[in-house]
Amino acid sequence: MTTSAAHRYIVVEGPIGVGKTSLVRKLAASLGAETVLEQADENPFLERFYRNPRIGALPAQLHFLFQRAQQLASLNQSDLFAPIRVADYLLAKDRLFARLTLDDAEFGLYEQVHAKLAIEAPKPDLVVYLQAPASVLLERIARRGIGYEARIDADYLERLNAAYSRYFHEYDQGPLLIVNAATIDPVHDAVDYEELLAAIRRTTRGRQYYNPMRHRDL
């Protein structure tokens, strides 16, 4: 199964626990694509951040910034004409999280480092933005059972959801599919997946919304 020629680089985005990485892996298998995945488990400061955000935020954020810069630098534009790639993050999320977690002085330092790196990230042909309320995200985070994520609370997820909503409300860099992911399970349910895949294939321009009418307990 192949994808549209317009979809050579697809990015799936959304808050923690919404199912980005699992969906990316499934899409890559269907589309014969390579994955571009953020490596959260390789960030030695992440557990410290969840244990004490005030102390751990800056090193965790800078580690992610350097990691993402190095990874995206390898995806130069000429390479994107060969393989199809599906990623589980936009570079813009790095600044979004930084603004959410850092104080003003730390964010100023972060911005200086970000500017010095001069990262040239490839432009997605399509962004799939998965949405779900904080209560659903908390359930899914608990279900996957990563120890340090148990410290994530509803307030943090609400603020994260609000930051994502503001960002994508103004997003105009290319085709955008906004998905209500609260009541579907495209990773484990074949019908949900095929319907979402069809919506992804249809989205070649503008801003589109995918709001399944079907409801279920996940």
C-alpha contacts under 8 A as a table, 3 or more apart, distances in Angstrom:
res1	aa1	res2	aa2	distance
1	M	30	S	5.95
1	M	31	L	5.64
1	M	32	G	7.20
2	T	30	S	7.32
2	T	31	L	4.84
2	T	32	G	6.71
3	T	7	H	6.42
3	T	31	L	5.88
3	T	201	R	6.82
4	S	7	H	5.36
4	S	8	R	7.81
4	S	201	R	6.59
5	A	8	R	6.46
6	A	125	D	6.46
6	A	204	T	6.72
7	H	10	I	6.27
7	H	84	I	7.51
7	H	125	D	5.36
7	H	126	L	6.48
7	H	204	T	7.79
8	R	80	L	6.88
8	R	81	F	7.29
8	R	83	P	7.22
8	R	84	I	4.59
8	R	85	R	6.21
8	R	124	P	7.96
8	R	125	D	6.42
9	Y	80	L	7.23
9	Y	84	I	5.93
9	Y	85	R	4.90
9	Y	86	V	5.85
9	Y	87	A	7.69
9	Y	123	K	7.73
9	Y	124	P	5.13
9	Y	125	D	5.38
9	Y	126	L	6.88
10	I	85	R	6.37
10	I	86	V	4.76
10	I	87	A	6.27
10	I	124	P	5.64
10	I	125	D	5.93
10	I	126	L	4.97
10	I	127	V	5.92
10	I	128	V	7.55
11	V	86	V	5.71
11	V	87	A	4.67
11	V	88	D	5.77
11	V	89	Y	6.18
11	V	90	L	6.67
11	V	124	P	6.34
11	V	126	L	6.36
11	V	127	V	4.78
11	V	128	V	6.15
12	V	20	K	5.84
12	V	21	T	7.94
12	V	23	L	7.91
12	V	24	V	6.75
12	V	86	V	7.51
12	V	87	A	6.18
12	V	88	D	4.94
12	V	89	Y	6.29
12	V	127	V	5.82
12	V	128	V	4.66
12	V	129	Y	5.98
12	V	130	L	7.32
13	E	20	K	6.17
13	E	88	D	6.00
13	E	89	Y	5.53
13	E	90	L	6.91
13	E	127	V	7.10
13	E	128	V	6.09
13	E	129	Y	4.84
13	E	130	L	6.14
14	G	18	V	6.39
14	G	20	K	6.77
14	G	129	Y	5.49
14	G	130	L	4.96
14	G	131	Q	6.21
14	G	164	Y	7.08
15	P	18	V	5.86
15	P	130	L	7.72
15	P	131	Q	7.41
15	P	157	L	7.57
15	P	160	L	6.62
15	P	161	N	6.38
15	P	164	Y	7.39
16	I	19	G	7.76
16	I	137	L	7.02
16	I	141	I	7.73
16	I	157	L	7.79
17	G	20	K	7.70
17	G	137	L	5.10
17	G	138	L	7.26
17	G	140	R	5.69
17	G	141	I	5.20
18	V	130	L	6.60
18	V	131	Q	6.97
18	V	132	A	6.53
18	V	137	L	5.93
18	V	140	R	7.33
18	V	181	A	7.29
19	G	22	S	5.62
19	G	23	L	6.17
19	G	130	L	7.94
20	K	23	L	5.33
20	K	24	V	6.13
20	K	88	D	5.75
20	K	130	L	7.46
21	T	24	V	4.98
21	T	25	R	6.28
21	T	37	L	7.21
21	T	88	D	5.53
22	S	25	R	5.30
22	S	26	K	6.41
22	S	187	V	6.48
23	L	26	K	5.08
23	L	27	L	6.06
23	L	186	P	7.11
23	L	187	V	5.88
24	V	27	L	5.09
24	V	28	A	6.03
24	V	35	T	7.04
24	V	86	V	6.06
24	V	87	A	6.50
24	V	88	D	6.24
25	R	28	A	5.14
25	R	29	A	6.35
25	R	35	T	6.80
26	K	29	A	5.19
26	K	30	S	6.38
26	K	187	V	6.93
27	L	30	S	5.09
27	L	31	L	5.98
27	L	33	A	7.73
27	L	86	V	7.38
27	L	197	L	7.84
28	A	31	L	5.16
28	A	32	G	5.63
28	A	33	A	4.46
28	A	34	E	6.07
28	A	35	T	6.35
28	A	85	R	7.38
28	A	86	V	6.22
29	A	32	G	5.40
29	A	33	A	6.58
30	S	33	A	7.72
31	L	84	I	7.68
32	G	84	I	7.27
33	A	83	P	6.54
33	A	84	I	4.70
33	A	85	R	5.12
33	A	86	V	6.57
34	E	83	P	6.93
34	E	84	I	6.22
34	E	85	R	4.69
34	E	86	V	6.28
35	T	85	R	5.63
35	T	86	V	4.98
35	T	87	A	5.69
36	V	85	R	6.80
36	V	86	V	6.01
36	V	87	A	4.34
36	V	88	D	6.60
37	L	87	A	5.71
37	L	88	D	5.48
37	L	89	Y	7.25
38	E	68	R	7.12
38	E	88	D	6.75
38	E	89	Y	6.86
39	Q	42	E	5.49
39	Q	43	N	7.18
40	A	43	N	5.43
40	A	46	L	7.55
40	A	64	F	7.95
41	D	44	P	7.63
43	N	46	L	5.67
43	N	60	A	6.81
43	N	63	H	6.55
43	N	64	F	7.09
44	P	47	E	7.09
44	P	48	R	7.95
44	P	60	A	7.57
45	F	48	R	5.19
45	F	49	F	6.23
45	F	56	G	6.32
45	F	59	P	6.26
45	F	60	A	4.77
45	F	63	H	7.81
46	L	49	F	5.01
46	L	50	Y	6.45
46	L	56	G	7.23
46	L	60	A	5.51
47	E	50	Y	5.25
47	E	51	R	6.15
47	E	148	Y	5.56
48	R	51	R	5.03
48	R	52	N	5.92
48	R	53	P	7.30
48	R	55	I	7.58
48	R	56	G	5.18
49	F	52	N	5.15
49	F	53	P	4.40
49	F	54	R	7.41
49	F	55	I	6.78
49	F	56	G	3.89
49	F	57	A	5.29
49	F	60	A	6.70
50	Y	53	P	5.68
50	Y	56	G	7.52
50	Y	148	Y	6.39
50	Y	149	E	6.95
50	Y	151	R	6.07
50	Y	152	I	6.87
51	R	56	G	7.93
51	R	148	Y	7.33
51	R	151	R	6.85
52	N	55	I	5.65
52	N	56	G	5.98
53	P	56	G	5.06
53	P	57	A	5.26
53	P	101	T	7.39
54	R	57	A	6.08
54	R	102	L	7.96
55	I	58	L	7.41
56	G	59	P	5.99
56	G	60	A	6.09
57	A	60	A	5.31
57	A	61	Q	6.01
57	A	101	T	6.07
57	A	102	L	6.26
58	L	61	Q	5.15
58	L	62	L	6.13
58	L	102	L	6.51
58	L	106	E	6.73
58	L	110	Y	8.00
59	P	62	L	5.18
59	P	63	H	6.03
60	A	63	H	5.23
60	A	64	F	6.36
61	Q	64	F	5.18
61	Q	65	L	6.18
61	Q	94	D	7.45
61	Q	97	F	7.75
61	Q	98	A	6.37
62	L	65	L	4.91
62	L	66	F	6.22
62	L	110	Y	7.14
63	H	66	F	5.36
63	H	67	Q	6.06
64	F	67	Q	4.99
64	F	68	R	5.94
64	F	94	D	7.39
65	L	68	R	5.29
65	L	69	A	6.00
65	L	94	D	6.50
65	L	114	H	7.54
66	F	69	A	5.08
66	F	70	Q	6.16
67	Q	70	Q	5.36
67	Q	71	Q	6.24
68	R	71	Q	5.04
68	R	72	L	5.96
68	R	91	L	7.11
69	A	72	L	5.35
69	A	73	A	5.97
69	A	117	L	7.56
69	A	119	I	6.01
69	A	121	A	7.99
70	Q	73	A	5.24
70	Q	74	S	6.91
71	Q	74	S	5.71
71	Q	75	L	7.34
72	L	75	L	5.20
72	L	76	N	7.66
72	L	119	I	7.88
72	L	120	E	7.59
72	L	121	A	5.70
72	L	122	P	7.33
73	A	76	N	6.35
73	A	119	I	7.11
73	A	120	E	6.83
73	A	121	A	6.90
75	L	79	D	6.23
75	L	80	L	6.87
75	L	121	A	7.63
75	L	122	P	6.75
76	N	79	D	5.62
76	N	80	L	6.84
76	N	121	A	7.87
76	N	122	P	6.72
77	Q	80	L	5.26
77	Q	81	F	7.31
77	Q	122	P	6.41
78	S	81	F	5.87
78	S	82	A	7.89
79	D	82	A	5.79
79	D	83	P	7.32
80	L	83	P	6.14
80	L	84	I	7.09
80	L	85	R	7.74
81	F	84	I	7.87
87	A	90	L	7.77
89	Y	93	K	6.99
90	L	93	K	5.61
90	L	94	D	7.83
91	L	94	D	5.70
91	L	95	R	7.81
91	L	121	A	6.96
92	A	95	R	5.66
92	A	96	L	6.45
93	K	96	L	4.76
93	K	97	F	6.07
94	D	97	F	5.38
94	D	98	A	6.14
95	R	98	A	4.83
95	R	99	R	6.06
96	L	99	R	5.42
96	L	100	L	6.39
96	L	163	A	6.88
96	L	164	Y	7.70
97	F	100	L	4.99
97	F	101	T	6.08
97	F	160	L	7.87
98	A	101	T	5.33
98	A	102	L	5.56
98	A	107	F	6.57
98	A	110	Y	7.62
99	R	102	L	5.79
99	R	103	D	7.74
99	R	107	F	6.48
100	L	159	R	7.78
100	L	160	L	7.43
100	L	163	A	7.73
102	L	105	A	7.90
102	L	106	E	5.60
102	L	107	F	5.52
103	D	106	E	5.34
103	D	107	F	5.99
104	D	107	F	5.06
104	D	108	G	6.14
105	A	108	G	5.11
105	A	109	L	6.48
106	E	109	L	5.11
106	E	110	Y	6.14
107	F	110	Y	4.83
107	F	111	E	6.07
108	G	111	E	5.14
108	G	112	Q	6.41
109	L	112	Q	5.16
109	L	113	V	6.40
110	Y	113	V	5.20
110	Y	114	H	6.06
111	E	114	H	4.96
111	E	115	A	6.06
112	Q	115	A	5.20
112	Q	116	K	6.27
113	V	116	K	5.13
113	V	117	L	6.35
114	H	117	L	5.32
114	H	118	A	6.75
114	H	119	I	7.74
115	A	118	A	5.37
123	K	173	Q	7.85
124	P	127	V	6.47
124	P	174	G	7.22
125	D	174	G	6.49
125	D	175	P	6.63
125	D	204	T	7.99
126	L	174	G	6.52
126	L	175	P	4.99
126	L	176	L	5.86
126	L	177	L	7.54
126	L	203	T	7.65
126	L	204	T	7.29
127	V	174	G	7.70
127	V	175	P	6.43
127	V	176	L	4.91
127	V	177	L	6.25
128	V	176	L	6.03
128	V	177	L	4.80
128	V	178	I	6.08
128	V	179	V	7.08
128	V	200	I	7.64
129	Y	176	L	7.27
129	Y	177	L	6.09
129	Y	178	I	4.83
129	Y	179	V	5.93
130	L	178	I	6.27
130	L	179	V	4.89
130	L	180	N	6.29
130	L	181	A	5.69
131	Q	161	N	7.96
131	Q	178	I	7.35
131	Q	179	V	5.98
131	Q	180	N	5.17
131	Q	181	A	5.44
131	Q	182	A	6.84
132	A	136	V	6.24
132	A	137	L	6.56
132	A	180	N	6.43
132	A	181	A	5.61
132	A	182	A	4.64
133	P	136	V	5.51
133	P	137	L	6.40
133	P	158	E	7.67
133	P	161	N	7.60
133	P	182	A	6.99
134	A	137	L	4.97
134	A	138	L	6.08
134	A	154	A	5.80
134	A	157	L	5.47
134	A	158	E	5.79
134	A	161	N	7.59
135	S	138	L	5.23
135	S	139	E	6.46
135	S	154	A	7.02
136	V	139	E	5.17
136	V	140	R	6.34
136	V	182	A	6.55
137	L	140	R	5.16
137	L	141	I	6.03
137	L	157	L	7.74
138	L	141	I	5.07
138	L	142	A	6.10
138	L	152	I	7.89
138	L	153	D	7.54
138	L	154	A	7.09
139	E	142	A	5.21
139	E	143	R	6.17
140	R	143	R	4.95
140	R	144	R	6.41
141	I	144	R	5.47
141	I	145	G	6.65
141	I	146	I	7.59
141	I	149	E	7.00
141	I	150	A	7.58
142	A	145	G	5.27
142	A	146	I	7.64
142	A	149	E	7.89
142	A	150	A	6.71
145	G	149	E	7.69
145	G	150	A	7.65
146	I	149	E	5.53
146	I	150	A	7.03
147	G	150	A	5.71
148	Y	151	R	6.09
149	E	152	I	5.47
152	I	156	Y	6.84
152	I	157	L	7.58
153	D	156	Y	5.62
153	D	157	L	6.56
154	A	157	L	5.07
154	A	158	E	6.03
155	D	158	E	5.09
155	D	159	R	6.30
156	Y	159	R	5.22
156	Y	160	L	6.12
157	L	160	L	4.86
157	L	161	N	5.98
158	E	161	N	5.11
158	E	162	A	6.20
159	R	162	A	5.05
159	R	163	A	6.22
160	L	163	A	5.07
160	L	164	Y	6.26
161	N	164	Y	5.16
161	N	165	S	6.10
162	A	165	S	5.04
162	A	166	R	6.21
163	A	166	R	5.24
163	A	167	Y	6.23
164	Y	167	Y	5.09
164	Y	168	F	6.15
165	S	168	F	5.36
165	S	169	H	5.87
166	R	169	H	5.14
166	R	170	E	6.73
167	Y	170	E	5.65
167	Y	171	Y	6.23
168	F	171	Y	4.62
171	Y	174	G	7.90
172	D	175	P	7.82
174	G	205	R	6.99
174	G	206	G	6.82
175	P	203	T	6.77
175	P	204	T	6.00
175	P	205	R	4.60
175	P	206	G	4.81
175	P	207	R	5.89
175	P	208	Q	7.95
176	L	203	T	7.45
176	L	205	R	7.51
176	L	206	G	6.36
176	L	207	R	4.81
176	L	208	Q	6.20
177	L	200	I	7.15
177	L	203	T	6.68
177	L	207	R	6.03
177	L	208	Q	4.83
177	L	209	Y	5.63
177	L	210	Y	6.96
178	I	207	R	7.60
178	I	208	Q	6.23
178	I	209	Y	4.78
178	I	210	Y	6.07
179	V	209	Y	6.04
179	V	210	Y	4.75
179	V	211	N	6.13
180	N	183	T	7.52
180	N	210	Y	6.33
180	N	211	N	5.15
180	N	212	P	7.12
181	A	184	I	5.56
181	A	185	D	7.54
183	T	212	P	7.97
183	T	214	R	7.40
183	T	215	H	5.36
183	T	216	R	5.75
183	T	217	D	6.98
183	T	218	L	6.85
184	I	192	D	6.19
184	I	212	P	7.69
184	I	214	R	7.75
184	I	215	H	7.20
184	I	216	R	7.18
184	I	218	L	7.42
185	D	188	H	5.79
185	D	189	D	5.58
185	D	192	D	6.15
185	D	193	Y	7.36
185	D	218	L	7.13
186	P	189	D	5.28
186	P	190	A	6.65
186	P	191	V	7.54
186	P	192	D	4.71
186	P	193	Y	3.98
186	P	194	E	7.76
186	P	196	L	7.20
187	V	190	A	7.64
187	V	193	Y	6.53
188	H	193	Y	7.87
189	D	192	D	5.39
189	D	193	Y	6.22
190	A	193	Y	5.07
190	A	194	E	6.12
191	V	194	E	5.27
191	V	195	E	6.17
192	D	195	E	5.35
192	D	196	L	6.19
193	Y	196	L	5.16
193	Y	197	L	5.98
194	E	197	L	4.99
194	E	198	A	6.12
195	E	198	A	5.13
195	E	199	A	6.38
196	L	199	A	5.01
196	L	200	I	6.23
196	L	210	Y	7.81
197	L	200	I	5.00
197	L	201	R	6.24
198	A	201	R	5.09
198	A	202	R	6.28
199	A	202	R	5.10
199	A	203	T	6.37
199	A	210	Y	7.05
200	I	203	T	5.35
201	R	204	T	7.29
203	T	206	G	7.70
203	T	208	Q	6.77
212	P	215	H	7.80
